[in-house]
Amino acid sequence: MNQATALIDEIFQALTNLLRYAGRLIGRMSPPALLGAALVLAFLVSILPLALVLFVAFMLIKVAVGACVVSGRRAKRAQEHVE
């Protein structure tokens, strides 16, 4: 139990140090650099996940259509082979 609390304390300290560093970095940024960082962060938070979700959705549709086409061709070949 003592190791778990020590680990949680270490993670908390690392996160607080990271937030302090980020706060100081943002405070030193010029307005154009801050605007650029905000735009990059907005891209990462909104557009990139949307693109990944759309990619996965279209890939699933492609696999489903491909499976239907392959099964139809197999059924047609099996029917031709029997006759």
Biopython code that builds the backbone (N, CA, C, O; Angstrom):
import numpy as np
from Bio.PDB.StructureBuilder import StructureBuilder

atoms = [
    (1, "MET", "N", (0.833, -1.197, 0.000)),
    (1, "MET", "CA", (0.000, 0.000, 0.000)),
    (1, "MET", "C", (0.870, 1.250, 0.000)),
    (1, "MET", "O", (0.535, 2.250, -0.635)),
    (2, "ASN", "N", (1.987, 1.185, 0.717)),
    (2, "ASN", "CA", (2.881, 2.329, 0.808)),
    (2, "ASN", "C", (3.520, 2.628, -0.544)),
    (2, "ASN", "O", (3.731, 3.793, -0.880)),
    (3, "GLN", "N", (3.830, 1.592, -1.322)),
    (3, "GLN", "CA", (4.417, 1.804, -2.647)),
    (3, "GLN", "C", (3.407, 2.448, -3.593)),
    (3, "GLN", "O", (3.768, 3.277, -4.428)),
    (4, "ALA", "N", (2.151, 2.062, -3.458)),
    (4, "ALA", "CA", (1.120, 2.626, -4.319)),
    (4, "ALA", "C", (0.943, 4.120, -4.035)),
    (4, "ALA", "O", (0.828, 4.914, -4.969)),
    (5, "THR", "N", (0.921, 4.503, -2.783)),
    (5, "THR", "CA", (0.780, 5.922, -2.462)),
    (5, "THR", "C", (2.015, 6.711, -2.892)),
    (5, "THR", "O", (1.908, 7.861, -3.317)),
    (6, "ALA", "N", (3.193, 6.085, -2.778)),
    (6, "ALA", "CA", (4.409, 6.753, -3.233)),
    (6, "ALA", "C", (4.368, 6.963, -4.749)),
    (6, "ALA", "O", (4.791, 8.006, -5.248)),
    (7, "LEU", "N", (3.859, 5.969, -5.474)),
    (7, "LEU", "CA", (3.743, 6.093, -6.923)),
    (7, "LEU", "C", (2.747, 7.184, -7.297)),
    (7, "LEU", "O", (3.007, 7.982, -8.198)),
    (8, "ILE", "N", (1.612, 7.224, -6.612)),
    (8, "ILE", "CA", (0.608, 8.255, -6.882)),
    (8, "ILE", "C", (1.168, 9.638, -6.575)),
    (8, "ILE", "O", (0.930, 10.585, -7.325)),
    (9, "ASP", "N", (1.916, 9.761, -5.468)),
    (9, "ASP", "CA", (2.543, 11.048, -5.140)),
    (9, "ASP", "C", (3.546, 11.470, -6.207)),
    (9, "ASP", "O", (3.608, 12.643, -6.575)),
    (10, "GLU", "N", (4.327, 10.518, -6.702)),
    (10, "GLU", "CA", (5.312, 10.826, -7.742)),
    (10, "GLU", "C", (4.627, 11.261, -9.039)),
    (10, "GLU", "O", (5.087, 12.192, -9.701)),
    (11, "ILE", "N", (3.533, 10.594, -9.404)),
    (11, "ILE", "CA", (2.783, 10.981, -10.600)),
    (11, "ILE", "C", (2.191, 12.373, -10.418)),
    (11, "ILE", "O", (2.225, 13.189, -11.339)),
    (12, "PHE", "N", (1.649, 12.646, -9.236)),
    (12, "PHE", "CA", (1.080, 13.973, -8.952)),
    (12, "PHE", "C", (2.147, 15.043, -9.042)),
    (12, "PHE", "O", (1.905, 16.103, -9.619)),
    (13, "GLN", "N", (3.318, 14.793, -8.490)),
    (13, "GLN", "CA", (4.415, 15.765, -8.552)),
    (13, "GLN", "C", (4.846, 16.012, -9.995)),
    (13, "GLN", "O", (5.106, 17.153, -10.377)),
    (14, "ALA", "N", (4.924, 14.943, -10.803)),
    (14, "ALA", "CA", (5.313, 15.095, -12.205)),
    (14, "ALA", "C", (4.282, 15.924, -12.960)),
    (14, "ALA", "O", (4.651, 16.783, -13.761)),
    (15, "LEU", "N", (3.003, 15.680, -12.719)),
    (15, "LEU", "CA", (1.959, 16.451, -13.394)),
    (15, "LEU", "C", (1.967, 17.919, -12.975)),
    (15, "LEU", "O", (1.804, 18.805, -13.814)),
    (16, "THR", "N", (2.152, 18.179, -11.694)),
    (16, "THR", "CA", (2.192, 19.575, -11.251)),
    (16, "THR", "C", (3.414, 20.290, -11.825)),
    (16, "THR", "O", (3.322, 21.458, -12.203)),
    (17, "ASN", "N", (4.555, 19.603, -11.894)),
    (17, "ASN", "CA", (5.736, 20.212, -12.506)),
    (17, "ASN", "C", (5.504, 20.489, -13.986)),
    (17, "ASN", "O", (5.936, 21.519, -14.503)),
    (18, "LEU", "N", (4.824, 19.575, -14.667)),
    (18, "LEU", "CA", (4.519, 19.773, -16.079)),
    (18, "LEU", "C", (3.592, 20.965, -16.276)),
    (18, "LEU", "O", (3.795, 21.764, -17.190)),
    (19, "LEU", "N", (2.584, 21.091, -15.434)),
    (19, "LEU", "CA", (1.655, 22.220, -15.542)),
    (19, "LEU", "C", (2.353, 23.541, -15.234)),
    (19, "LEU", "O", (2.091, 24.544, -15.898)),
    (20, "ARG", "N", (3.235, 23.559, -14.241)),
    (20, "ARG", "CA", (3.985, 24.782, -13.944)),
    (20, "ARG", "C", (4.869, 25.170, -15.126)),
    (20, "ARG", "O", (4.933, 26.339, -15.504)),
    (21, "TYR", "N", (5.551, 24.179, -15.706)),
    (21, "TYR", "CA", (6.413, 24.441, -16.851)),
    (21, "TYR", "C", (5.594, 24.984, -18.021)),
    (21, "TYR", "O", (5.998, 25.946, -18.673)),
    (22, "ALA", "N", (4.429, 24.358, -18.288)),
    (22, "ALA", "CA", (3.576, 24.817, -19.386)),
    (22, "ALA", "C", (3.065, 26.231, -19.119)),
    (22, "ALA", "O", (2.993, 27.044, -20.041)),
    (23, "GLY", "N", (2.715, 26.529, -17.895)),
    (23, "GLY", "CA", (2.255, 27.874, -17.556)),
    (23, "GLY", "C", (3.336, 28.914, -17.776)),
    (23, "GLY", "O", (3.069, 29.983, -18.325)),
    (24, "ARG", "N", (4.567, 28.608, -17.349)),
    (24, "ARG", "CA", (5.674, 29.548, -17.568)),
    (24, "ARG", "C", (5.962, 29.704, -19.054)),
    (24, "ARG", "O", (6.255, 30.804, -19.521)),
    (25, "LEU", "N", (5.879, 28.601, -19.800)),
    (25, "LEU", "CA", (6.140, 28.658, -21.239)),
    (25, "LEU", "C", (5.098, 29.515, -21.949)),
    (25, "LEU", "O", (5.441, 30.317, -22.817)),
    (26, "ILE", "N", (3.833, 29.349, -21.587)),
    (26, "ILE", "CA", (2.765, 30.151, -22.188)),
    (26, "ILE", "C", (2.936, 31.618, -21.815)),
    (26, "ILE", "O", (2.672, 32.498, -22.634)),
    (27, "GLY", "N", (3.370, 31.887, -20.607)),
    (27, "GLY", "CA", (3.585, 33.264, -20.173)),
    (27, "GLY", "C", (4.695, 33.958, -20.936)),
    (27, "GLY", "O", (4.651, 35.175, -21.113)),
    (28, "ARG", "N", (5.696, 33.205, -21.394)),
    (28, "ARG", "CA", (6.815, 33.792, -22.132)),
    (28, "ARG", "C", (6.561, 33.890, -23.633)),
    (28, "ARG", "O", (7.331, 34.535, -24.344)),
    (29, "MET", "N", (5.498, 33.265, -24.123)),
    (29, "MET", "CA", (5.246, 33.257, -25.570)),
    (29, "MET", "C", (4.773, 34.611, -26.070)),
    (29, "MET", "O", (4.066, 35.341, -25.374)),
    (30, "SER", "N", (5.180, 34.930, -27.296)),
    (30, "SER", "CA", (4.669, 36.133, -27.948)),
    (30, "SER", "C", (3.248, 35.843, -28.444)),
    (30, "SER", "O", (2.871, 34.681, -28.592)),
    (31, "PRO", "N", (2.471, 36.878, -28.697)),
    (31, "PRO", "CA", (1.091, 36.649, -29.171)),
    (31, "PRO", "C", (1.000, 35.829, -30.466)),
    (31, "PRO", "O", (0.116, 34.977, -30.555)),
    (32, "PRO", "N", (1.855, 36.032, -31.468)),
    (32, "PRO", "CA", (1.758, 35.171, -32.655)),
    (32, "PRO", "C", (2.090, 33.712, -32.363)),
    (32, "PRO", "O", (1.459, 32.806, -32.907)),
    (33, "ALA", "N", (3.077, 33.489, -31.507)),
    (33, "ALA", "CA", (3.425, 32.113, -31.144)),
    (33, "ALA", "C", (2.295, 31.463, -30.348)),
    (33, "ALA", "O", (2.007, 30.279, -30.519)),
    (34, "LEU", "N", (1.665, 32.240, -29.487)),
    (34, "LEU", "CA", (0.543, 31.729, -28.705)),
    (34, "LEU", "C", (-0.635, 31.385, -29.614)),
    (34, "LEU", "O", (-1.311, 30.378, -29.406)),
    (35, "LEU", "N", (-0.877, 32.224, -30.620)),
    (35, "LEU", "CA", (-1.940, 31.941, -31.580)),
    (35, "LEU", "C", (-1.629, 30.667, -32.366)),
    (35, "LEU", "O", (-2.513, 29.837, -32.580)),
    (36, "GLY", "N", (-0.392, 30.514, -32.789)),
    (36, "GLY", "CA", (0.002, 29.293, -33.513)),
    (36, "GLY", "C", (-0.152, 28.055, -32.655)),
    (36, "GLY", "O", (-0.632, 27.027, -33.131)),
    (37, "ALA", "N", (0.248, 28.138, -31.397)),
    (37, "ALA", "CA", (0.104, 26.998, -30.491)),
    (37, "ALA", "C", (-1.365, 26.665, -30.270)),
    (37, "ALA", "O", (-1.735, 25.493, -30.198)),
    (38, "ALA", "N", (-2.201, 27.692, -30.161)),
    (38, "ALA", "CA", (-3.640, 27.467, -29.981)),
    (38, "ALA", "C", (-4.247, 26.797, -31.208)),
    (38, "ALA", "O", (-5.091, 25.910, -31.082)),
    (39, "LEU", "N", (-3.815, 27.221, -32.402)),
    (39, "LEU", "CA", (-4.331, 26.599, -33.623)),
    (39, "LEU", "C", (-3.896, 25.142, -33.747)),
    (39, "LEU", "O", (-4.687, 24.287, -34.146)),
    (40, "VAL", "N", (-2.654, 24.861, -33.409)),
    (40, "VAL", "CA", (-2.169, 23.474, -33.456)),
    (40, "VAL", "C", (-2.923, 22.625, -32.450)),
    (40, "VAL", "O", (-3.316, 21.500, -32.759)),
    (41, "LEU", "N", (-3.129, 23.148, -31.258)),
    (41, "LEU", "CA", (-3.867, 22.402, -30.236)),
    (41, "LEU", "C", (-5.312, 22.170, -30.660)),
    (41, "LEU", "O", (-5.859, 21.093, -30.427)),
    (42, "ALA", "N", (-5.936, 23.170, -31.281)),
    (42, "ALA", "CA", (-7.311, 23.005, -31.765)),
    (42, "ALA", "C", (-7.369, 21.944, -32.858)),
    (42, "ALA", "O", (-8.316, 21.159, -32.912)),
    (43, "PHE", "N", (-6.367, 21.917, -33.725)),
    (43, "PHE", "CA", (-6.302, 20.889, -34.765)),
    (43, "PHE", "C", (-6.193, 19.503, -34.150)),
    (43, "PHE", "O", (-6.900, 18.577, -34.549)),
    (44, "LEU", "N", (-5.308, 19.370, -33.181)),
    (44, "LEU", "CA", (-5.109, 18.058, -32.563)),
    (44, "LEU", "C", (-6.341, 17.579, -31.806)),
    (44, "LEU", "O", (-6.638, 16.385, -31.793)),
    (45, "VAL", "N", (-7.051, 18.500, -31.182)),
    (45, "VAL", "CA", (-8.186, 18.124, -30.346)),
    (45, "VAL", "C", (-9.450, 17.865, -31.159)),
    (45, "VAL", "O", (-10.264, 17.026, -30.772)),
    (46, "SER", "N", (-9.631, 18.564, -32.274)),
    (46, "SER", "CA", (-10.902, 18.453, -32.986)),
    (46, "SER", "C", (-10.798, 17.770, -34.343)),
    (46, "SER", "O", (-11.530, 16.814, -34.601)),
    (47, "ILE", "N", (-9.928, 18.223, -35.194)),
    (47, "ILE", "CA", (-9.916, 17.739, -36.571)),
    (47, "ILE", "C", (-9.275, 16.360, -36.687)),
    (47, "ILE", "O", (-9.779, 15.510, -37.421)),
    (48, "LEU", "N", (-8.194, 16.128, -35.988)),
    (48, "LEU", "CA", (-7.505, 14.845, -36.098)),
    (48, "LEU", "C", (-8.374, 13.665, -35.640)),
    (48, "LEU", "O", (-8.428, 12.662, -36.352)),
    (49, "PRO", "N", (-9.055, 13.734, -34.489)),
    (49, "PRO", "CA", (-9.943, 12.617, -34.131)),
    (49, "PRO", "C", (-11.082, 12.415, -35.129)),
    (49, "PRO", "O", (-11.470, 11.279, -35.403)),
    (50, "LEU", "N", (-11.616, 13.501, -35.670)),
    (50, "LEU", "CA", (-12.670, 13.385, -36.676)),
    (50, "LEU", "C", (-12.151, 12.652, -37.907)),
    (50, "LEU", "O", (-12.836, 11.784, -38.448)),
    (51, "ALA", "N", (-10.960, 12.993, -38.345)),
    (51, "ALA", "CA", (-10.378, 12.322, -39.506)),
    (51, "ALA", "C", (-10.149, 10.840, -39.225)),
    (51, "ALA", "O", (-10.392, 10.002, -40.094)),
    (52, "LEU", "N", (-9.691, 10.512, -38.036)),
    (52, "LEU", "CA", (-9.473, 9.102, -37.694)),
    (52, "LEU", "C", (-10.785, 8.321, -37.649)),
    (52, "LEU", "O", (-10.849, 7.188, -38.126)),
    (53, "VAL", "N", (-11.824, 8.917, -37.084)),
    (53, "VAL", "CA", (-13.124, 8.241, -37.016)),
    (53, "VAL", "C", (-13.690, 8.024, -38.415)),
    (53, "VAL", "O", (-14.209, 6.949, -38.716)),
    (54, "LEU", "N", (-13.591, 9.036, -39.269)),
    (54, "LEU", "CA", (-14.079, 8.871, -40.638)),
    (54, "LEU", "C", (-13.278, 7.816, -41.389)),
    (54, "LEU", "O", (-13.848, 7.035, -42.151)),
    (55, "PHE", "N", (-11.973, 7.784, -41.184)),
    (55, "PHE", "CA", (-11.141, 6.767, -41.823)),
    (55, "PHE", "C", (-11.578, 5.364, -41.411)),
    (55, "PHE", "O", (-11.723, 4.482, -42.257)),
    (56, "VAL", "N", (-11.784, 5.162, -40.121)),
    (56, "VAL", "CA", (-12.207, 3.853, -39.634)),
    (56, "VAL", "C", (-13.587, 3.496, -40.165)),
    (56, "VAL", "O", (-13.822, 2.347, -40.542)),
    (57, "ALA", "N", (-14.499, 4.453, -40.203)),
    (57, "ALA", "CA", (-15.851, 4.178, -40.698)),
    (57, "ALA", "C", (-15.818, 3.769, -42.166)),
    (57, "ALA", "O", (-16.449, 2.782, -42.545)),
    (58, "PHE", "N", (-15.094, 4.512, -42.994)),
    (58, "PHE", "CA", (-15.024, 4.166, -44.410)),
    (58, "PHE", "C", (-14.278, 2.853, -44.633)),
    (58, "PHE", "O", (-14.608, 2.108, -45.556)),
    (59, "MET", "N", (-13.286, 2.561, -43.807)),
    (59, "MET", "CA", (-12.578, 1.288, -43.932)),
    (59, "MET", "C", (-13.508, 0.127, -43.591)),
    (59, "MET", "O", (-13.461, -0.908, -44.255)),
    (60, "LEU", "N", (-14.351, 0.278, -42.573)),
    (60, "LEU", "CA", (-15.310, -0.769, -42.230)),
    (60, "LEU", "C", (-16.328, -0.970, -43.348)),
    (60, "LEU", "O", (-16.692, -2.104, -43.658)),
    (61, "ILE", "N", (-16.790, 0.127, -43.954)),
    (61, "ILE", "CA", (-17.717, 0.014, -45.084)),
    (61, "ILE", "C", (-17.041, -0.706, -46.244)),
    (61, "ILE", "O", (-17.658, -1.555, -46.889)),
    (62, "LYS", "N", (-15.792, -0.379, -46.513)),
    (62, "LYS", "CA", (-15.050, -1.015, -47.604)),
    (62, "LYS", "C", (-14.900, -2.516, -47.356)),
    (62, "LYS", "O", (-15.077, -3.317, -48.273)),
    (63, "VAL", "N", (-14.577, -2.896, -46.131)),
    (63, "VAL", "CA", (-14.422, -4.317, -45.802)),
    (63, "VAL", "C", (-15.760, -5.038, -45.928)),
    (63, "VAL", "O", (-15.812, -6.159, -46.434)),
    (64, "ALA", "N", (-16.842, -4.408, -45.473)),
    (64, "ALA", "CA", (-18.157, -5.047, -45.553)),
    (64, "ALA", "C", (-18.583, -5.243, -47.004)),
    (64, "ALA", "O", (-19.074, -6.313, -47.363)),
    (65, "VAL", "N", (-18.400, -4.223, -47.841)),
    (65, "VAL", "CA", (-18.755, -4.346, -49.252)),
    (65, "VAL", "C", (-17.877, -5.393, -49.923)),
    (65, "VAL", "O", (-18.361, -6.191, -50.726)),
    (66, "GLY", "N", (-16.601, -5.393, -49.598)),
    (66, "GLY", "CA", (-15.693, -6.401, -50.154)),
    (66, "GLY", "C", (-16.092, -7.813, -49.765)),
    (66, "GLY", "O", (-16.021, -8.726, -50.588)),
    (67, "ALA", "N", (-16.509, -8.004, -48.529)),
    (67, "ALA", "CA", (-16.941, -9.328, -48.081)),
    (67, "ALA", "C", (-18.199, -9.769, -48.821)),
    (67, "ALA", "O", (-18.326, -10.943, -49.168)),
    (68, "CYS", "N", (-19.124, -8.856, -49.067)),
    (68, "CYS", "CA", (-20.338, -9.195, -49.821)),
    (68, "CYS", "C", (-20.002, -9.580, -51.258)),
    (68, "CYS", "O", (-20.561, -10.535, -51.797)),
    (69, "VAL", "N", (-19.094, -8.838, -51.873)),
    (69, "VAL", "CA", (-18.721, -9.126, -53.258)),
    (69, "VAL", "C", (-18.016, -10.474, -53.350)),
    (69, "VAL", "O", (-18.301, -11.261, -54.252)),
    (70, "VAL", "N", (-17.107, -10.742, -52.434)),
    (70, "VAL", "CA", (-16.377, -12.015, -52.453)),
    (70, "VAL", "C", (-17.320, -13.180, -52.211)),
    (70, "VAL", "O", (-17.209, -14.208, -52.879)),
    (71, "SER", "N", (-18.244, -13.043, -51.272)),
    (71, "SER", "CA", (-19.172, -14.146, -51.011)),
    (71, "SER", "C", (-20.098, -14.375, -52.207)),
    (71, "SER", "O", (-20.443, -15.516, -52.513)),
    (72, "GLY", "N", (-20.501, -13.300, -52.880)),
    (72, "GLY", "CA", (-21.330, -13.451, -54.079)),
    (72, "GLY", "C", (-20.582, -14.157, -55.186)),
    (72, "GLY", "O", (-21.153, -15.013, -55.862)),
    (73, "ARG", "N", (-19.330, -13.827, -55.391)),
    (73, "ARG", "CA", (-18.533, -14.500, -56.424)),
    (73, "ARG", "C", (-18.301, -15.970, -56.087)),
    (73, "ARG", "O", (-18.340, -16.832, -56.964)),
    (74, "ARG", "N", (-18.057, -16.245, -54.798)),
    (74, "ARG", "CA", (-17.868, -17.651, -54.396)),
    (74, "ARG", "C", (-19.141, -18.455, -54.629)),
    (74, "ARG", "O", (-19.079, -19.595, -55.090)),
    (75, "ALA", "N", (-20.292, -17.871, -54.316)),
    (75, "ALA", "CA", (-21.559, -18.569, -54.515)),
    (75, "ALA", "C", (-21.799, -18.813, -55.998)),
    (75, "ALA", "O", (-22.288, -19.877, -56.377)),
    (76, "LYS", "N", (-21.464, -17.843, -56.843)),
    (76, "LYS", "CA", (-21.641, -17.995, -58.286)),
    (76, "LYS", "C", (-20.713, -19.085, -58.825)),
    (76, "LYS", "O", (-21.127, -19.889, -59.660)),
    (77, "ARG", "N", (-19.456, -19.121, -58.354)),
    (77, "ARG", "CA", (-18.521, -20.159, -58.798)),
    (77, "ARG", "C", (-18.976, -21.545, -58.349)),
    (77, "ARG", "O", (-18.882, -22.517, -59.099)),
    (78, "ALA", "N", (-19.470, -21.621, -57.113)),
    (78, "ALA", "CA", (-19.927, -22.909, -56.600)),
    (78, "ALA", "C", (-21.135, -23.392, -57.410)),
    (78, "ALA", "O", (-21.264, -24.586, -57.681)),
    (79, "GLN", "N", (-22.002, -22.483, -57.790)),
    (79, "GLN", "CA", (-23.191, -22.844, -58.571)),
    (79, "GLN", "C", (-22.780, -23.281, -59.983)),
    (79, "GLN", "O", (-23.342, -24.239, -60.514)),
    (80, "GLU", "N", (-21.819, -22.602, -60.591)),
    (80, "GLU", "CA", (-21.345, -22.982, -61.920)),
    (80, "GLU", "C", (-20.609, -24.309, -61.886)),
    (80, "GLU", "O", (-20.700, -25.092, -62.831)),
    (81, "HIS", "N", (-19.890, -24.567, -60.821)),
    (81, "HIS", "CA", (-19.125, -25.804, -60.694)),
    (81, "HIS", "C", (-20.041, -27.013, -60.532)),
    (81, "HIS", "O", (-19.734, -28.098, -61.026)),
    (82, "VAL", "N", (-21.171, -26.825, -59.837)),
    (82, "VAL", "CA", (-22.131, -27.926, -59.622)),
    (82, "VAL", "C", (-22.822, -28.284, -60.923)),
    (82, "VAL", "O", (-23.065, -29.463, -61.180)),
    (83, "GLU", "N", (-23.142, -27.313, -61.740)),
    (83, "GLU", "CA", (-23.876, -27.559, -62.977)),
    (83, "GLU", "C", (-22.932, -28.071, -63.983)),
    (83, "GLU", "O", (-23.327, -28.351, -65.114)),
]
sb = StructureBuilder()
sb.init_structure("model")
sb.init_model(0)
sb.init_chain("A")
sb.init_seg("    ")
for serial, (resi, resn, name, xyz) in enumerate(atoms, 1):
    if name == "N":
        sb.init_residue(resn, " ", resi, " ")
    sb.init_atom(name, np.array(xyz, "f"), 0.0, 1.0, " ", f" {name:<3s}", serial, name[0])
structure = sb.get_structure()
